[in-house]
Amino acid sequence: MTVTELELRETLAAVLNRPTREIAGDANLVLLGISSLEIMRLVSRWRRQKLPVSFEALVTEPTLDQWLAHLNAAA
């Protein structure tokens, strides 16, 4: 299962309570307000969908572009 940029952007917009257009591909998601708890919840959700994502990878490079690359590499 691959994740599209639009799907990820919509997921993050819901978590961050921001319009999708405000989430630039290279913006630091932590600075936009995502917490480690929210990241863990997303990891759990994606793992239930059979995506073997790494919490550490998401925390290390917290941008939409990097997350998209990681999610699709994991798929």
N, C-alpha and C positions, 0 to 999 in steps of 0.2 A: 504494500500500500504506500503510495507516494502522497505527499502533502503539497498542495499548491500554495503559492505565495498569498493568494487571496484568502484561502482557508486559514492559514496561519495568522495573517493580519487580522481577520475577523475574530479569531480566538483570542488573540492578544488584546484587541480593542475591547472585548467584553471583560477580560480580566482587569485591564487598566482603566476601564470606564472612560475611554477616549474614542473619538471618531477614528476610523481606520486611516484617514488621510493624515492624521497627526503622528503616525508611527512610520518614521523613515526607516529604510532598510539598514542603515548604519547607525541608527540611534541606540544608545545604551538603554536597554530595557529596565535596568535597575534604577537608573537616573529618572526614567519615566514613571517609576513607582512600583514595579513588580517586586514582590518579596520572595525570599527563599521558600517560604511556605507555599506560595502560589506556584512557584516553579516545581516544587515536589508534587503538588496536586496535578499539574499538567503532565509530569513524567508518569505518574500513576495512571492517568487517563490514557496516555499514549501506549503505555505498556499493556494495558487491558485490550488495546486495539492491535496488539502484537507488534508494536514498534519498539525495538530494544534500545531506547534512548538512554543517554547517560546524563544524570543530574550534573555531574562534574563538568561535562562538556558544555552544558547550557549555562552554568554559572561562570565558567571561565571566559566564554565569549558570548555575552548577553546582547546580541543584536538579532534582529529579524533575519537578516541575510545569513548569519552564521547558524542560527537555529534551523533555518530552512535547509541549508547544506547538510547539517548533522542529521536531521530527520530523514532526509531522502537518502543519505548514505546508509543509515540504519535500516532503511526499507530494503 
